[in-house]
Amino acid sequence: MKQYSFKSLFAPHFNSFLKMKDAMGFGLVKFKVILKEIDLFLVEKKVFDLCITQSLIVQWSKTRVNDSRRTLYDKYSVLSQFCKYMCHTGYKCYVPRMPRRLFENYIPYIFTHEQMSLFLRTCDALVTNSRNMDCILFALPALYRLLYSTGVRISEAISLKNKDVDFLHQCIIIKKTKNQQQRMVPLNPSMLQILKQYKEARQKLPLTNTTDPDHYFFISPSGHALSKGSVYKWFRVILKKCNIPHIGKNRGPRVHDIRHTNAVHSLMKQVRSGADIYCVLPIISVFLGHKTIKGTEKYVRLTQEMYPEIIKLEQSLTSFVFPSQSKMEIDYEK
């Protein structure tokens, strides 16, 4: 977004709040967009007291009638965090209650193995007549494969710097994470080879500083980092070419659903290899960067819905603990 200078009485506090969030490793784009909206509201209401009251928040909420539940939740989250920050710095502000997260009913779209294979082949075959140097087709084959292979979030992938991709130790280091918890993600041999090929091709571009440790790893031919918007745009194009329906309106498929697909396919592979699904959960939870295992448990249901045979495999693993009904009846008759 373009640089915006806060204009309300809260301007220096907005700036110090953003500085604190940046130091903690948070991405600032969403914070800046939401705080700009709040700042303009405060200017319009001519607020000349460093106090955000409950009445003021109610007035602000009445202006957000066109926001989706998810968007409104995000805005309340930022506003709540800022009000808490103001309270900690000595200014009395009302901390609003968070609205219910009704949007959590969203059911992720899980691609089949065949769909993912077709998706990646279609991505490889994309061409464009555009002479725009910011066209990101150059990086997409490697990027989408990284999303599917590792399950990293799209924001984490496009935030990778050269220094974060460790070819020697065969891993990537994720620093810009949703939960502000840095983690290492291993790369399998094929994914490592793909990233090496991408890097070699990237180095042939007539650009300077692309090898600098702090330069973004995934770039357009102009040397700029990729944006989530442009990645999503081409994601839609690929879906259409693959005849995979896109419902839209936050009902998917989304780029983020590639991460969900990775989790389900990983669980399925482990169980088919003889592992207990609940023993595998903690490993996948760490791999995906979840705060708790609760965030990973939903994939068990999704896996069992897509692959009913998984239930039978699980039953065979625990049969010595939970005997079948017929076996119990025989024992009872004895």
Secondary structure, DSSP 8 states (H G I E B T S, - for coil): -------STTHHHHHHHHHHHHHTT---HHHHHHHHHHHHHHHHTT--SS---HHHHHHHHTT-TTS-HHHHHHHHHHHHHHHHHHHHTT-----------GGGG-------HHHHHHHHHHHHT-------TT--TTTHHHHHHHHHHH---HHHHHT-BGGGEETTTTEEEE-S-TTS--EEEE--HHHHHHHHHHHHHHTTSS-SSTTSTTSBSSB-TTS-B--HHHHHHHHHHHHHHTT-----TT-S--TTHHHHHHHHHHHHHHHHTT--HHHHHHHHHHHHT-SSTHHHHHHHHHHHHH-THHHHHHHHHSTTTS--HHHHHHHHH-
